[in-house]
Amino acid sequence: MTIGEKLKEAREKKGLSFQEIQDAIKIREKYLEALENNDFDVIPGEAYVRAFIKSYGNHLGLDGEELVEEYKRLIEEERKLQEEEEIEEENNKGGQGLFQNKTLLSIIIVLIIALILVILIYNIGLLNNSMNEMEVSQPIDKNFQIDSPINQYDFPDIENNLQVEENYNSQEENFTDLNEDNSNLAVNETLKNLEIIITERSWLQVYADGEKIFEGIMDKGDQREISYKDNISMKIGNAAGVQVKKDNQLFGPWGQRGEVIEKIID
């Protein structure tokens, strides 16, 4: 039986409604319903989830501490399962990539060997034709003796290859110069600053320009200064307990005590 099923069964045995429990332990109805449905993501932060499970369980006559330990085990199992899935996915990608690389390398080797064979056959054919022409055009003198074998042939492609290599080297030097010029370019960005001020204990999640920089519970009197370029996005677990100071102006709070809100500041 899951945590939610245990809570629901205990509540129904006592004949209690969500409204009655909300009035008794000050936990909103939607969070009580989320606990019974095991929909823990609705509640803002694991710290609140554990506190709500314990308080709700104890109120229904269950062992709140045991329910919290069960929740911790559940979260740990989900994290391990996610890690195993990610590792398996990475291994599968790596195996496919290795297979593809081996296949591509094999094709390249086969093409290179085929090209070498074609060149050899072509050159052998040219040599045979040249020798046949020499035999037809000139009679063989049996007393003629060759002092040294022919050791040079005319390869007209050598000059073209040298020219291509020179052009490539020239382009590579130009590309290097361009990279050096680009490395001297600097991008100037003006950052904004704001200060988060906590007037009542609250859970807080903060994103700066889309990147999460903080998530957790802050106590009354805590302050945190943040630099950003475009905007700050905050999810606040106690809307009455958070203010921000920007350009020497104070903003907030934006809601009631215990209310969960989201706020975007440019």
N, C-alpha and C positions, 0 to 999 in steps of 0.2 A: 504494500500500500504506500502510495506517495505521500509527501508532506501535505499537499493540498487535500488529498482524500481524507487523511487523518483529521485535519482541521474542520473540513466540511461535515464529516460524520459526527464529531464532537459537538459542533454548533447545532446541528439538527436534533441531536439527542436532548440538548438543553432547551430546544425550541426558541432559540434566539434569532433575531433579525440582524442584518448588517447595521441598521440604524441604531439599534440598542447597543451593539458592541462599540460602534463609533462613539457614542455618547459616554461609554464607560472607560475606554482606553485611549480615546482621542486619536484614533487612526482612521483616516477617511475610508468611506465605503468602497471606493474603486480599488484601493490597495488591499482591503480585506478580500474582495472578490478575486483580485489577481493572485493572492496567495493561495486561495483554494483551487484556482485553475493552474497552479504551478507556472504562472506567467510572470516570472520574477523581473523580466526586463522592463516592465511598466514602472517599477519602483526605482527612483533615482539613486543608484549606488548600492554596492554590496553591504555597506555599513548599515544603511536603512533597512535593507532586506532582512539582515540578521536580527536587528532590533525589533522589527515588526513581527517576525516569526516567533521570537521568544515571548514578546508581550501577548500576542494573540493566543499562543499555545498555553501559557500560564493562566490566562483568563478563562480558557475553556476547560481547565483542570488537567491539561497534558503537561509533560515535562518539556518546558521551553528550551532548556539547555540541550537536551537530547535531539530535539528538532533542529536546532542550530548546527549541531555536529553532523547530523544527516545532510543538511544543506551544504556544509563544507565538503563532505565526501562527494556529493553529487557534482559540485563545481569542479573539484579536482579530477574526477573521472572524465568530465566533459573536456577539460583542458588537455588531458593526456590523449584522449581520442582525437582531438583536433590536431595535436602535434604529430601523432602517428599518421594521420591522413595527409598532412603537409609533407612529411618525410617520404611517404609512399609516392605522392605526386611528383616530388622532386626527383626521386629515383627513376620513375617512369619516364620523365622528361629527359633525364640524363642518358638512359638506355637508348631511347629513340634517337637522341642527337648523336650518340656514338655510332649507332648502326648507320645513320644517314651519312656521317662523315666517312666511315669505312667504305660505304657504297660509292660515294663520290670519288674518293681516292682511288678505288679500284678502276672506275671508269676512266679517270685521267691517265692512270698508268697504261691501260689498254690502248688508249688513243695515242699516247706517246710512242709505245712500241710499234703500233701500226704505222705511224708517220715515219719512224726510223726505217722500217722495212720497205716502205714505198720509196724513200730516198735512195736506199741501197740498191734496190732493183732497178731504179731509173738510172743511177750512175753506172751500174754494171752493164746495162743495155747500151748506154752511150759509149762505154769503153770497148765493148765487143764490136759495135758498128765502126768505130774509128780504126780498130785493128783490121777488120775485114777490108775497109777501104784502102788501107796501106798495102795489104797483101795483093789486092787487085791492081793497084796503080804502079807498084814497083816490084820487079823480079827479085827473088831472094838470092843473094850472093852467099854461097855456102862458105866461102873463105872469109866473109866479113865477120869480124869479132866485135862484140859490144864491150866498150871500155867500162861503162858505168850504167846502171839502170836508170830509167826515167824516174825522177823523184819529185817533180812539180807538175801540177795541173792548174788550169785556169778556172777559178771559181769567181764568176762575176758578182755573186751575191754578197761577197765580203765587204765591198765598198759600201753597198746599201745598208748592211747591218751596222757598220761603223757610224754611218750618218744618222741612223735611227737612234743609236746609243747616245750620240752627242746631243741630239734634240731632246731625248729623255732627261739627260743630265741637266740640260739648260732649264727645262721645265721644272725639274725638282729643285734647282736653286731658286727659281722665281717663287715657287710655292713656299720654300723655307723663309724667304724674305717677307712674304705676305703674312706668314704666321707670326714672325717677329714684330711686324707692324701692328697686327691685331692684338698682340699680347700687351701692347702699351696703352690700349684703349681702356678707360675706366668708366664704370657706370655709377653715377651718383644717385642715391636714393635717400629721400628725406623720411625719417621714421617719426612716428607720433608716439606719445607716451600718455598713459593713464594709470591711476592708482586705485586699486580695489580696497575698500574699507569695510570691515566687518563690524556691524553694530549688534548682531545677535548670532549665536552659533548656527552655522548653515553648511550644508553640503554644496560644493561648487565644482562645475566643469567649465574650463576656459579654453577656447580655440583662438589663436592669433593667425590671421590670414589663412585659415583652413587647417592649421597644424595645432594639435592638442598640446598644450604646455602645462596644464595642471588639472588634477581631478582629486578631490578629497574633501575632508571636513575642515573648516576654518572656525576658530573660536572668536568670541567677541574681543575686539581690540587688535586682531591680526590685520596686517596690511600687506599688499603685494603690488609692486610696480611692474608694468608690462610695456614693452616697446612693440610697435606694429606698423605696417605700411598702409593697409586698406581698411580692415575692420577687425573688431573683437566680437566673438560670439560666446555668450555665457548661458549656461543652464544652471538655475539657482533652485536649491531645495527648500529654502525659506525666503520667500520674496521680500519679507519685511526686514531682513537682516543684512542686506547688501546695498552699498552705495559705491559710486565711482567718482573720482575727482579728475577732471580733464580741463586743461587750460585755466587752472585756478577756479573752476566752477564745480559745484557739487551736484550730482545727479542721483535720483533714486531716493528711497526705495520705490519699487514698481508694483507691489502687491501686498497681500495680507500674510500674516504669520502662518507658516506651514504650507503656504501655497507654492507649487512648483511652476516656474516660468522660464521662458527663453528670451534673451535680450541680445540684440545686435547693436553695436556702437561703432559708428564710422570714425 
